[in-house]
Amino acid sequence: MTRMERDRYPSNAWPTPNKGGLKAEVAAAAACLIAEEGLDYASAKRKAYARVTGGKGHRISKEALPSNEELENAVRDYQLIFQSEHQPARCRALREKALSLMRLLADFSPMVTGAIANGTAGEHSDIHLQCFADNAKALGIFLLNQNIRSDAACLPHHRAGHPPVEALAIQWMGELAVIAVYPEVDARGALRPDAKGRLQRLDCLGLQELLQHKISPQPARERAPEEHETR
């Protein structure tokens, strides 16, 4: 974000060095890196921390780093301020492409996750799916029979402490799609909302209903006290 861009908005529209502390500054800088450069959350946090602190003589303090939830909210705020003219359309296009791929992979119980599921998908976002099968070979053979070339990869399990899972990367409708393959037993409870009522994954029906504006994958952001109307 350039100084000129920041000057276009009221001083309370975006975190400043004297508003919200170091964590808020890191979250704002990381959100910009994610939205504008496509960095993943972990890399964005580290790079943003180095930028904010000057990168000299500072050890990364966990207390100064925003949580993934805080960073996701910062990305939403950044997109609302700086990318409102094109981000919603880009997110919808990715959701439509993801739904098309999920329908093709219906036998593998596909679920979409990441930025497409939570609504922060942008210019640099890819399609991330989770499928369920005994192993990735069955999915690879299926894709081969559809004349779709795939490259093998390995991804961290979405649950901490679990071994990595196999994944296949393909090109789909001009987008990179990464399909993680989990054991079928892992499908149990995969669609349950978390403790805060947020859906981390959407199946075909859920994504279709989202595109039809019947559901929201995230609870509405609470308005700050100063945003409430006074009576």
C-alpha angles and dihedrals in degrees: 000000000000126000089245090057092050092049090059092069135060115272091250095053097084133024115271130192092267097043121077098352131249095319092056091049091050091047092051093047092045092049089055091051092050096046098041104031104024097239119165118247097258095048092044092053093051095045093044092050091052091050095047095046095039092247094255125114093346123122114204109261115206089211089061094051120088120236118249089256092053091047092049089054090049090052090052090051092048092049091048092053103036108018106034092117096062112008097079092052092047091050092050092049091052091048091052091050091047091051091052091053092045091054089053090051095045093129090062097055094241122204127188118224141170125040095347091057096044096042101245096107112135145162095309098040125118130202113266119191135174117211130182125226140127089264142344092257093077091053091045091054091048091053091047090054087054090053090247115140116218135191121213120238140163125233135186114261112256088236117069115244095026123115119260119272132227118254139186125214120206140165112248125180091333095313134102110246120193114197117195114201116215129182112269091246089065090066090077110104093358091128097049115116117243125250090282094050096256122143112226094186138027128204123211094277093046093050092046091052090047091054088051090052093243097124140022120221092212134042113254114273112256113244116242115250092253090055095060115099115252119233 
